[in-house]
Amino acid sequence: MLKQPNVLLVEVPAQFIALCEITGVSPQAALRGMAAMVCGLQYDADNRLVPLEGAAV
């Protein structure tokens, strides 16, 4: 069974989009990364969520 992704519509300031464009990171990837960090997770080289090193979860 395929897992359906959670979708959230979020308004972000224009400066966030500009920063993403300058750094070459998509807004979606930046927000996913920030959400993962808040949860004590990070994306590995295979784009899988794994615990942050040294994170107390």
N, CA, C and O atoms as CSV, one atom per row, in Angstrom:
chain,resi,resn,atom,element,x,y,z
A,1,MET,N,N,0.843,-1.173,0.000
A,1,MET,CA,C,0.000,0.000,0.000
A,1,MET,C,C,0.892,1.241,0.000
A,1,MET,O,O,1.835,1.330,0.787
A,2,LEU,N,N,0.595,2.199,-0.882
A,2,LEU,CA,C,1.366,3.436,-0.954
A,2,LEU,C,C,0.945,4.385,0.158
A,2,LEU,O,O,-0.243,4.587,0.406
A,3,LYS,N,N,1.920,4.952,0.810
A,3,LYS,CA,C,1.646,5.923,1.868
A,3,LYS,C,C,1.411,7.289,1.227
A,3,LYS,O,O,2.244,7.764,0.454
A,4,GLN,N,N,0.299,7.911,1.538
A,4,GLN,CA,C,-0.021,9.223,1.002
A,4,GLN,C,C,0.757,10.286,1.785
A,4,GLN,O,O,0.803,10.238,3.014
A,5,PRO,N,N,1.363,11.237,1.084
A,5,PRO,CA,C,2.094,12.297,1.790
A,5,PRO,C,C,1.132,13.246,2.491
A,5,PRO,O,O,-0.004,13.434,2.054
A,6,ASN,N,N,1.598,13.838,3.576
A,6,ASN,CA,C,0.836,14.883,4.243
A,6,ASN,C,C,1.086,16.173,3.493
A,6,ASN,O,O,2.231,16.498,3.177
A,7,VAL,N,N,0.035,16.907,3.208
A,7,VAL,CA,C,0.149,18.147,2.463
A,7,VAL,C,C,-0.321,19.286,3.348
A,7,VAL,O,O,-1.363,19.194,3.996
A,8,LEU,N,N,0.462,20.370,3.371
A,8,LEU,CA,C,0.148,21.543,4.170
A,8,LEU,C,C,0.423,22.778,3.324
A,8,LEU,O,O,1.509,22.920,2.763
A,9,LEU,N,N,-0.552,23.663,3.231
A,9,LEU,CA,C,-0.347,24.915,2.517
A,9,LEU,C,C,0.126,25.958,3.512
A,9,LEU,O,O,-0.526,26.198,4.528
A,10,VAL,N,N,1.267,26.579,3.220
A,10,VAL,CA,C,1.875,27.536,4.136
A,10,VAL,C,C,2.238,28.804,3.373
A,10,VAL,O,O,2.850,28.738,2.307
A,11,GLU,N,N,1.868,29.941,3.910
A,11,GLU,CA,C,2.309,31.207,3.330
A,11,GLU,C,C,3.693,31.522,3.870
A,11,GLU,O,O,3.928,31.451,5.076
A,12,VAL,N,N,4.600,31.869,2.982
A,12,VAL,CA,C,5.955,32.225,3.387
A,12,VAL,C,C,6.280,33.600,2.822
A,12,VAL,O,O,5.732,33.996,1.793
A,13,PRO,N,N,7.169,34.329,3.489
A,13,PRO,CA,C,7.529,35.653,2.983
A,13,PRO,C,C,8.360,35.557,1.703
A,13,PRO,O,O,9.038,34.561,1.454
A,14,ALA,N,N,8.290,36.599,0.917
A,14,ALA,CA,C,9.038,36.658,-0.335
A,14,ALA,C,C,10.536,36.477,-0.093
A,14,ALA,O,O,11.232,35.927,-0.947
A,15,GLN,N,N,11.038,36.928,1.047
A,15,GLN,CA,C,12.459,36.798,1.361
A,15,GLN,C,C,12.864,35.323,1.473
A,15,GLN,O,O,13.986,34.958,1.121
A,16,PHE,N,N,11.962,34.489,1.956
A,16,PHE,CA,C,12.240,33.054,2.059
A,16,PHE,C,C,12.419,32.460,0.667
A,16,PHE,O,O,13.360,31.702,0.428
A,17,ILE,N,N,11.516,32.804,-0.252
A,17,ILE,CA,C,11.605,32.316,-1.624
A,17,ILE,C,C,12.893,32.817,-2.282
A,17,ILE,O,O,13.577,32.062,-2.974
A,18,ALA,N,N,13.218,34.088,-2.062
A,18,ALA,CA,C,14.446,34.652,-2.636
A,18,ALA,C,C,15.674,33.922,-2.103
A,18,ALA,O,O,16.586,33.611,-2.870
A,19,LEU,N,N,15.711,33.645,-0.810
A,19,LEU,CA,C,16.841,32.915,-0.221
A,19,LEU,C,C,16.946,31.516,-0.816
A,19,LEU,O,O,18.046,31.048,-1.108
A,20,CYS,N,N,15.815,30.850,-0.995
A,20,CYS,CA,C,15.830,29.523,-1.613
A,20,CYS,C,C,16.391,29.593,-3.025
A,20,CYS,O,O,17.196,28.749,-3.419
A,21,GLU,N,N,15.970,30.590,-3.784
A,21,GLU,CA,C,16.470,30.731,-5.157
A,21,GLU,C,C,17.971,30.996,-5.177
A,21,GLU,O,O,18.688,30.439,-6.008
A,22,ILE,N,N,18.449,31.838,-4.273
A,22,ILE,CA,C,19.879,32.172,-4.214
A,22,ILE,C,C,20.710,30.939,-3.854
A,22,ILE,O,O,21.787,30.723,-4.409
A,23,THR,N,N,20.199,30.136,-2.921
A,23,THR,CA,C,20.960,28.973,-2.456
A,23,THR,C,C,20.724,27.726,-3.296
A,23,THR,O,O,21.422,26.725,-3.134
A,24,GLY,N,N,19.739,27.782,-4.197
A,24,GLY,CA,C,19.464,26.630,-5.042
A,24,GLY,C,C,18.710,25.513,-4.351
A,24,GLY,O,O,18.730,24.370,-4.808
A,25,VAL,N,N,18.050,25.834,-3.259
A,25,VAL,CA,C,17.259,24.847,-2.518
A,25,VAL,C,C,15.788,25.145,-2.771
A,25,VAL,O,O,15.362,26.296,-2.675
A,26,SER,N,N,15.013,24.122,-3.092
A,26,SER,CA,C,13.588,24.363,-3.317
A,26,SER,C,C,12.919,24.724,-1.992
A,26,SER,O,O,13.332,24.236,-0.940
A,27,PRO,N,N,11.892,25.570,-2.032
A,27,PRO,CA,C,11.169,25.893,-0.798
A,27,PRO,C,C,10.630,24.643,-0.107
A,27,PRO,O,O,10.634,24.563,1.122
A,28,GLN,N,N,10.169,23.676,-0.883
A,28,GLN,CA,C,9.645,22.447,-0.297
A,28,GLN,C,C,10.730,21.705,0.478
A,28,GLN,O,O,10.494,21.237,1.591
A,29,ALA,N,N,11.917,21.599,-0.112
A,29,ALA,CA,C,13.018,20.894,0.554
A,29,ALA,C,C,13.451,21.635,1.805
A,29,ALA,O,O,13.747,21.008,2.822
A,30,ALA,N,N,13.494,22.968,1.747
A,30,ALA,CA,C,13.883,23.753,2.919
A,30,ALA,C,C,12.893,23.552,4.058
A,30,ALA,O,O,13.295,23.357,5.205
A,31,LEU,N,N,11.605,23.598,3.749
A,31,LEU,CA,C,10.591,23.425,4.794
A,31,LEU,C,C,10.567,21.999,5.332
A,31,LEU,O,O,10.391,21.792,6.532
A,32,ARG,N,N,10.744,21.009,4.448
A,32,ARG,CA,C,10.813,19.614,4.924
A,32,ARG,C,C,12.007,19.427,5.856
A,32,ARG,O,O,11.910,18.757,6.884
A,33,GLY,N,N,13.140,20.032,5.478
A,33,GLY,CA,C,14.330,19.918,6.317
A,33,GLY,C,C,14.148,20.561,7.677
A,33,GLY,O,O,14.576,20.013,8.692
A,34,MET,N,N,13.505,21.738,7.699
A,34,MET,CA,C,13.265,22.415,8.980
A,34,MET,C,C,12.308,21.605,9.850
A,34,MET,O,O,12.528,21.470,11.054
A,35,ALA,N,N,11.245,21.065,9.247
A,35,ALA,CA,C,10.297,20.254,10.012
A,35,ALA,C,C,10.983,19.008,10.565
A,35,ALA,O,O,10.738,18.619,11.706
A,36,ALA,N,N,11.828,18.392,9.771
A,36,ALA,CA,C,12.551,17.203,10.228
A,36,ALA,C,C,13.439,17.534,11.418
A,36,ALA,O,O,13.482,16.789,12.397
A,37,MET,N,N,14.156,18.668,11.329
A,37,MET,CA,C,15.047,19.056,12.432
A,37,MET,C,C,14.264,19.283,13.724
A,37,MET,O,O,14.726,18.899,14.799
A,38,VAL,N,N,13.092,19.898,13.635
A,38,VAL,CA,C,12.268,20.124,14.826
A,38,VAL,C,C,11.884,18.790,15.461
A,38,VAL,O,O,11.743,18.693,16.680
A,39,CYS,N,N,11.717,17.765,14.627
A,39,CYS,CA,C,11.350,16.429,15.111
A,39,CYS,C,C,12.563,15.589,15.486
A,39,CYS,O,O,12.409,14.422,15.846
A,40,GLY,N,N,13.771,16.155,15.411
A,40,GLY,CA,C,14.977,15.408,15.750
A,40,GLY,C,C,15.408,14.452,14.655
A,40,GLY,O,O,16.061,13.444,14.927
A,41,LEU,N,N,15.040,14.765,13.403
A,41,LEU,CA,C,15.364,13.910,12.276
A,41,LEU,C,C,16.155,14.674,11.233
A,41,LEU,O,O,16.239,15.901,11.276
A,42,GLN,N,N,16.739,13.931,10.287
A,42,GLN,CA,C,17.419,14.534,9.142
A,42,GLN,C,C,17.266,13.594,7.964
A,42,GLN,O,O,16.984,12.409,8.141
A,43,TYR,N,N,17.452,14.120,6.759
A,43,TYR,CA,C,17.423,13.291,5.565
A,43,TYR,C,C,18.826,12.793,5.282
A,43,TYR,O,O,19.782,13.568,5.304
A,44,ASP,N,N,18.956,11.470,5.009
A,44,ASP,CA,C,20.265,10.918,4.687
A,44,ASP,C,C,20.514,11.011,3.179
A,44,ASP,O,O,19.711,11.596,2.453
A,45,ALA,N,N,21.613,10.442,2.714
A,45,ALA,CA,C,21.988,10.524,1.301
A,45,ALA,C,C,20.968,9.860,0.389
A,45,ALA,O,O,20.883,10.196,-0.792
A,46,ASP,N,N,20.188,8.916,0.928
A,46,ASP,CA,C,19.156,8.228,0.150
A,46,ASP,C,C,17.785,8.875,0.331
A,46,ASP,O,O,16.767,8.295,-0.047
A,47,ASN,N,N,17.759,10.074,0.907
A,47,ASN,CA,C,16.525,10.833,1.119
A,47,ASN,C,C,15.562,10.115,2.071
A,47,ASN,O,O,14.343,10.204,1.928
A,48,ARG,N,N,16.144,9.400,3.050
A,48,ARG,CA,C,15.346,8.746,4.084
A,48,ARG,C,C,15.493,9.533,5.375
A,48,ARG,O,O,16.554,10.097,5.643
A,49,LEU,N,N,14.435,9.575,6.177
A,49,LEU,CA,C,14.509,10.258,7.470
A,49,LEU,C,C,15.209,9.351,8.477
A,49,LEU,O,O,14.842,8.189,8.650
A,50,VAL,N,N,16.214,9.901,9.132
A,50,VAL,CA,C,16.965,9.178,10.169
A,50,VAL,C,C,17.163,10.133,11.344
A,50,VAL,O,O,17.111,11.349,11.158
A,51,PRO,N,N,17.388,9.609,12.546
A,51,PRO,CA,C,17.614,10.494,13.691
A,51,PRO,C,C,18.838,11.369,13.495
A,51,PRO,O,O,19.831,10.952,12.900
A,52,LEU,N,N,18.750,12.609,14.014
A,52,LEU,CA,C,19.904,13.503,14.011
A,52,LEU,C,C,20.967,12.900,14.911
A,52,LEU,O,O,20.649,12.301,15.938
A,53,GLU,N,N,22.218,13.055,14.532
A,53,GLU,CA,C,23.307,12.573,15.385
A,53,GLU,C,C,23.308,13.356,16.685
A,53,GLU,O,O,23.262,14.586,16.678
A,54,GLY,N,N,23.360,12.647,17.790
A,54,GLY,CA,C,23.404,13.301,19.089
A,54,GLY,C,C,22.075,13.855,19.555
A,54,GLY,O,O,22.024,14.530,20.584
A,55,ALA,N,N,20.993,13.591,18.829
A,55,ALA,CA,C,19.677,14.105,19.229
A,55,ALA,C,C,19.108,13.245,20.342
A,55,ALA,O,O,19.151,12.016,20.276
A,56,ALA,N,N,18.582,13.888,21.350
A,56,ALA,CA,C,17.905,13.180,22.437
A,56,ALA,C,C,16.441,13.096,22.076
A,56,ALA,O,O,15.691,14.059,22.235
A,57,VAL,N,N,16.034,11.920,21.582
A,57,VAL,CA,C,14.641,11.736,21.136
A,57,VAL,C,C,13.870,10.941,22.129
A,57,VAL,O,O,12.683,10.684,21.927
